[in-house]
């Protein structure tokens, strides 16, 4: 997640101002939420971390769809390997 955020951070200057304050801001917040949940889960033990991991999973699924939407709208270009 940290590497993804670094790449996302560098894309900021290439995104239009309109998109930067719209969908890009939402994606940025979702990545930070996912990182926060991952760190939180790391310090929880056993059964305590299950709700946190479920929340992180949901956040990542939303994030994947938002990034896909940004690509489909031409806001970002994700190379296919």
VENCOR-V74292 format. One record per residue. N is the residue number from 1. RES is the residue in one small letter. PHI is phi as a letter, one per 20 degrees, with the letter a starting at -180 (999 if undefined). OMEGA is omega in degrees with one decimal (none if undefined). D_CENTER is the distance of its C-alpha to the mean C-alpha in whole Angstrom. Layout:
n={N,N}
res={RES,RES}
phi={PHI,PHI}
omega={OMEGA,OMEGA}
d_center={D_CENTER,D_CENTER}
This chain:
n={1,2,3,4,5,6,7,8,9,10,11,12,13,14,15,16,17,18,19,20,21,22,23,24,25,26,27,28,29,30,31,32,33,34,35,36,37,38,39,40,41,42,43,44,45,46,47,48,49,50,51,52,53,54,55,56,57,58,59,60,61,62,63,64,65,66,67,68,69,70,71,72,73,74,75,76,77,78,79,80,81}
res={x,x,x,x,x,x,x,x,x,x,x,x,x,x,x,x,x,x,x,x,x,x,x,x,x,x,x,x,x,x,x,x,x,x,x,x,x,x,x,x,x,x,x,x,x,x,x,x,x,x,x,x,x,x,x,x,x,x,x,x,x,x,x,x,x,x,x,x,x,x,x,x,x,x,x,x,x,x,x,x,x}
phi={999,f,f,f,f,f,f,f,f,f,f,g,f,e,e,f,f,f,f,f,e,d,f,f,f,f,f,g,f,f,f,f,f,f,f,f,f,f,f,f,f,f,e,e,d,l,f,f,e,g,f,f,f,f,f,f,f,f,f,f,f,f,g,g,f,f,f,f,f,f,f,f,e,n,f,c,c,d,f,d,e}
omega={-179.0,179.3,178.2,179.9,177.8,178.7,178.9,-179.6,-179.0,176.3,-174.6,-177.2,-177.8,-178.4,-179.6,-177.3,179.5,-179.7,-178.6,-179.4,179.4,-174.8,-179.5,178.6,178.3,178.3,178.8,179.1,179.5,178.7,178.9,175.7,-180.0,177.8,179.1,179.1,178.7,178.7,178.9,-179.9,-179.2,-176.2,174.8,-178.1,173.0,-175.6,-179.5,-174.3,-177.4,178.3,179.3,178.8,176.7,177.6,178.7,178.7,178.4,179.1,-179.5,177.4,176.6,179.5,179.5,-179.2,178.7,178.2,177.2,178.0,177.5,178.5,-179.6,178.7,179.4,179.0,175.9,177.2,-179.3,-179.9,178.2,-177.6,none}
d_center={8,10,11,8,7,11,11,9,11,14,13,14,17,17,16,19,19,19,15,14,15,14,11,10,10,8,5,6,7,4,3,7,8,7,8,11,12,12,15,16,17,18,21,22,25,25,25,23,20,20,19,16,15,15,13,10,11,11,8,6,9,8,5,7,10,8,8,11,13,12,14,17,17,18,15,14,16,14,17,19,20}
